[in-house]
Amino acid sequence: MSTKEMTSAERVMTVLRNGEPDRIPHFEWIIDKRIRHALCPGASLEEFTVRMGLDAMLTDPDFKTEQVAPNRFKNEWGIVVERGTEQHATVVKPAIETLEDFLKYEPPDPYAPGRFASLEKLVERYKGKYAICLHLNDVFSIPRNLMGFEELLVASMLEPELVRKLAEMSADLNIQFAQEAARLGADFVFTGDDYCSDTNSFLAPESFRELMFPSLKKVFKGFRDAGLPLIKHSDGNVMPLLDMILEAGIDCLDPIDPMGGMDMAVMKRQYGDRIALKGNVNCATTLVNGTAEEVVQETLGVIRAAAEGGGLIISSSNSIHSSVNPLNYLAMLSTIKAYGKYPIRLDFDHSGAREAFG
């Protein structure tokens, strides 16, 4: 147990080693501009992180885009995306349809000049103060984006070799990205590939094991060999694939999605000796239309369920998207700061929780 105040970098890295920090860290993969500006007018994500006392600086590799139509852009992957009101863009024109397309396909160069310009700026400014994270992928999102979601699922049955090769390519590229990121000073990576719906996995477990699991093991080993701890993200009910995810080797699982029936207390009890956990205040309901008191109670519930002994990062159950009530996000933040200091008191009085955000 820590006896002194840690830097944000020390705090996050302690948790990713499944240890106990000075207090529970917090950061989000996405904080929508509307929410940021409601709480810190005009703030970029970097500025918001500093001003609100979050614990990690997040970035992506830098890929060039060109506008091809109103709100539509083509990126270096050859994919056309459409940008709407949310931070995430929607794929509207994939790049690969057949194995023949794949054999002619040229992916982005991991070593292109400027590929990690955003990461380098964060390392220069914040190394040692904040944990610096690079968003990468593992085996599902790149194949899905290159083919289209439904097309990928159909190909898993009709053209399994194409799906297998796409997963292999994704693994190889992301290992190269990770090696460069480690060389430049990143502290950890997260992969945002969603595998599951609220009820089940997109690919049947036996198909996932055959087509993607070998590449999943390869890419996660590549991250470890580069010295980068990994937070694995997937929304939904990940239980059908969890044994494979754990066998492939992760340091932390995110977001323990309550909409997928995932229970933080169960996960802590069954897996907390093996991995750290991140999540899981409900951003589909509680953070959107709950009261501030309900947000406080749910955040305290996560602390009760999983804080003991460390190995916990508290966050939303996905992201702070545009429909989140900014004051509810502030209530969650304030609760973490008020009640998340170690040694954790598990006997705190919930009736006094209003003090956390009042």
Secondary structure, 3 states (H helix, E strand, C coil): CCCCCCCHHHHHHHHHCCCCCCECCCCCCCECHHHHHHHCCCCCHHHHHHHHCCCEEEECCCCCEEEEECCEEEECCCCEEECCCCCCCEEEECCCCCHHHHHHCCCCCCCCCCCCHHHHHHHHHHECCEEEEEEECCCCHHHHHHHCHHHHHHHHHHCHHHHHHHHHHHHHHHHHHHHHHHHHCCCEEEECCCCECCCCECCCHHHHHHHCHHHHHHHHHHHHHCCCCEEEECCCCCHHHHHHHHHHCCCEEECCCHHHCCCHHHHHHHHCCCCEEEEEECCCCHHHHCCHHHHHHHHHHHHHHHCCCCCEEEEECCCECCCCCHHHHHHHHHHHHHHCECCCCCCCCHHHHHHHCC
